[in-house]
């Protein structure tokens, strides 16, 4: 009699375990699928900032991680180059906007809610200090997410060229993750 009760209890436990395991597997598989219909990221979806702790320099150029953190409650997608320019405290653009650096191929990047993607932002001190571009201190950067018509503003203290046709900033395409790639 005791053996029969033990066998029945073991069989019920096994059936329940299989049922719960299958339900968990089905749920995790569905949520792990990529969000193919995520809307395009807008300036309102993102917080833009420069991660000073991730910088690297060589031959008169310093690279920074330009971070795009999704502050919305949903995933959003982006593709390509952001628009970036240095500004004074009043928002006036200083010199040219950042040129495009083709170091990486563009691809669709889905940024989950609370997640971060990045682009590499290059600043050329050689262009700023030796080209006669009349440097001034920028305190902000204005960043347009790829294909967006509105911009975000982030703090970034750097010397900027005030004259046109002095390319002192370059930016790569947006890529997954919060890290500098160069």
Backbone torsions as a table, in degrees:
resi	resn	phi	psi	omega
1	UNK	NA	-47.3	179.4
2	UNK	-63.3	-38.4	179.2
3	UNK	-63.0	-41.2	179.5
4	UNK	-63.7	-40.9	178.8
5	UNK	-64.8	-42.2	178.8
6	UNK	-62.8	-43.3	179.5
7	UNK	-63.9	-41.8	179.1
8	UNK	-64.2	-43.9	179.6
9	UNK	-63.3	-41.2	178.9
10	UNK	-65.4	-40.3	179.8
11	UNK	-66.0	-43.3	178.9
12	UNK	-63.0	-43.7	179.0
13	UNK	-61.4	-42.7	179.7
14	UNK	-64.5	-43.4	179.7
15	UNK	-63.9	-45.3	178.3
16	UNK	-62.6	-42.3	179.0
17	UNK	-61.7	-42.7	177.9
18	UNK	-65.3	-41.3	-179.6
19	UNK	-65.5	-45.6	179.3
20	UNK	-67.2	-42.5	178.5
21	UNK	-60.6	-41.1	178.5
22	UNK	-65.0	-40.6	179.2
23	UNK	-64.9	-42.6	178.4
24	UNK	-64.5	-42.4	178.7
25	UNK	-61.5	-44.7	-179.0
26	UNK	-64.5	-41.0	179.6
27	UNK	-66.6	-45.5	-177.7
28	UNK	-69.3	-32.6	178.2
29	UNK	-67.2	-39.9	-179.5
30	UNK	-68.7	-40.8	-177.9
31	UNK	-76.3	-20.0	179.2
32	UNK	-80.9	-12.8	179.7
33	UNK	-66.5	140.5	-179.6
34	UNK	-64.9	147.0	179.9
35	UNK	-82.6	93.4	-174.3
36	UNK	-73.4	-15.0	-176.9
37	UNK	-113.9	22.7	178.5
38	UNK	-61.3	137.2	178.4
39	UNK	-70.5	161.8	177.1
40	UNK	-64.5	142.0	177.8
41	UNK	-70.0	135.4	174.8
42	UNK	-112.3	169.9	176.8
43	UNK	-59.7	-33.5	178.2
44	UNK	-69.0	-22.8	178.9
45	UNK	-81.7	-20.4	-167.9
46	UNK	-120.3	148.4	167.1
47	UNK	-110.4	129.7	-175.4
48	UNK	-111.4	134.7	-179.4
49	UNK	-156.4	156.3	178.2
50	UNK	-101.8	126.1	178.7
51	UNK	-89.1	97.9	-179.5
52	UNK	-64.7	-24.7	-179.3
53	UNK	-71.3	-16.6	177.1
54	UNK	-111.3	79.3	176.2
55	UNK	-129.6	154.0	-179.7
56	UNK	-149.3	137.2	-177.2
57	UNK	-132.9	149.9	175.8
58	UNK	-164.6	141.4	173.0
59	UNK	52.0	43.0	175.2
60	UNK	81.9	9.3	178.6
61	UNK	-128.7	135.3	176.3
62	UNK	-114.9	132.8	177.8
63	UNK	-103.4	137.0	177.0
64	UNK	-125.4	151.6	172.9
65	UNK	-83.5	117.1	175.0
66	UNK	-94.3	110.2	-170.6
67	UNK	-96.7	140.9	176.3
68	UNK	-121.2	101.3	-179.7
69	UNK	-99.0	127.6	-179.1
70	UNK	-78.7	109.5	-178.9
71	UNK	-100.0	4.6	178.4
72	UNK	-82.8	175.7	178.3
73	UNK	-93.0	13.3	-177.5
74	UNK	-143.5	160.5	174.7
75	UNK	-70.1	150.9	173.8
76	UNK	-141.5	162.0	-176.2
77	UNK	-122.9	155.0	178.5
78	UNK	-142.9	160.7	-179.1
79	UNK	-154.7	119.8	171.6
80	UNK	106.9	-152.7	-173.4
81	UNK	-92.7	136.5	169.3
82	UNK	-80.8	157.7	171.2
83	UNK	-92.3	127.7	-175.5
84	UNK	-133.5	135.1	172.9
85	UNK	-146.8	150.9	175.9
86	UNK	-87.9	141.7	-179.6
87	UNK	-133.1	161.9	172.0
88	UNK	-82.4	-179.3	-176.5
89	UNK	-62.3	-24.4	178.9
90	UNK	-86.0	-3.8	-180.0
91	UNK	93.4	3.6	178.3
92	UNK	-76.1	129.0	-178.3
93	UNK	-66.1	137.6	177.6
94	UNK	-107.5	109.1	178.4
95	UNK	72.1	-157.7	-176.9
96	UNK	-78.2	153.8	170.7
97	UNK	-68.9	162.7	-179.6
98	UNK	-62.5	137.1	173.6
99	UNK	-78.4	164.1	-179.8
100	UNK	-89.5	132.0	177.4
101	UNK	-108.1	116.6	-175.4
102	UNK	-84.3	31.3	-177.2
103	UNK	-62.2	-32.4	-177.1
104	UNK	-126.8	147.7	175.9
105	UNK	-75.3	148.3	178.1
106	UNK	-77.7	144.5	173.6
107	UNK	-152.8	159.4	179.3
108	UNK	-68.4	130.9	178.6
109	UNK	-120.3	120.4	174.5
110	UNK	-95.9	123.4	179.9
111	UNK	-104.0	114.5	-179.9
112	UNK	-68.1	160.0	175.5
113	UNK	-55.2	126.9	-178.0
114	UNK	83.5	-6.2	-178.5
115	UNK	-87.7	169.9	-178.1
116	UNK	-132.7	138.4	170.1
117	UNK	-119.3	175.0	-176.5
118	UNK	-151.1	162.9	166.9
119	UNK	-131.4	157.3	175.6
120	UNK	-92.5	130.1	179.0
121	UNK	-110.9	121.3	-178.3
122	UNK	-105.7	132.4	177.5
123	UNK	-119.7	127.1	-176.9
124	UNK	-101.9	105.9	178.2
125	UNK	-72.1	-26.2	176.6
126	UNK	-62.2	-42.8	178.4
127	UNK	-66.9	-39.0	-176.8
128	UNK	-69.7	-44.2	-169.7
129	UNK	-99.0	-11.9	-176.8
130	UNK	-122.5	1.0	-173.7
131	UNK	-104.1	0.5	-177.9
132	UNK	73.8	29.8	-174.2
133	UNK	-88.0	8.3	179.1
134	UNK	56.5	72.6	-177.1
135	UNK	-65.5	149.4	173.5
136	UNK	-142.6	158.4	-179.4
137	UNK	-84.0	121.9	173.1
138	UNK	-91.1	143.6	178.3
139	UNK	-114.5	-11.2	-177.8
140	UNK	-137.9	158.9	166.4
141	UNK	-121.5	143.2	175.6
142	UNK	-106.3	127.5	-174.9
143	UNK	-128.1	122.4	172.9
144	UNK	-96.8	119.9	172.6
145	UNK	-57.9	153.8	179.5
146	UNK	-51.4	133.9	177.9
147	UNK	61.7	21.1	178.1
148	UNK	-104.4	152.6	-179.8
149	UNK	-101.4	-10.0	177.6
150	UNK	-115.4	152.5	-175.7
151	UNK	-116.0	158.0	168.4
152	UNK	-103.9	158.9	176.2
153	UNK	-122.6	137.4	177.4
154	UNK	-130.7	156.2	178.0
155	UNK	-77.5	134.1	176.2
156	UNK	-163.8	107.0	-177.6
157	UNK	-89.6	113.0	179.2
158	UNK	-153.1	162.0	174.0
159	UNK	-82.2	130.7	-175.8
160	UNK	-124.6	149.2	173.0
161	UNK	-74.8	138.2	178.0
162	UNK	-99.5	-10.3	179.4
163	UNK	-96.7	151.1	177.2
164	UNK	-72.5	160.7	175.8
165	UNK	66.2	32.0	172.5
166	UNK	-127.1	89.7	-176.4
167	UNK	-73.2	96.9	-179.0
168	UNK	-106.5	-8.0	176.9
169	UNK	-124.1	141.5	172.5
170	UNK	-137.7	152.8	-179.9
171	UNK	-139.8	146.3	176.2
172	UNK	-95.5	175.8	175.0
173	UNK	-67.4	159.1	176.5
174	UNK	-74.4	135.7	-179.6
175	UNK	-131.7	160.5	-177.9
176	UNK	-65.5	152.2	171.5
177	UNK	83.9	158.3	-178.6
178	UNK	-97.7	67.3	-176.4
179	UNK	-147.8	152.2	175.7
180	UNK	-83.9	133.5	-174.8
181	UNK	-99.9	-8.5	-174.8
182	UNK	-102.7	NA	NA
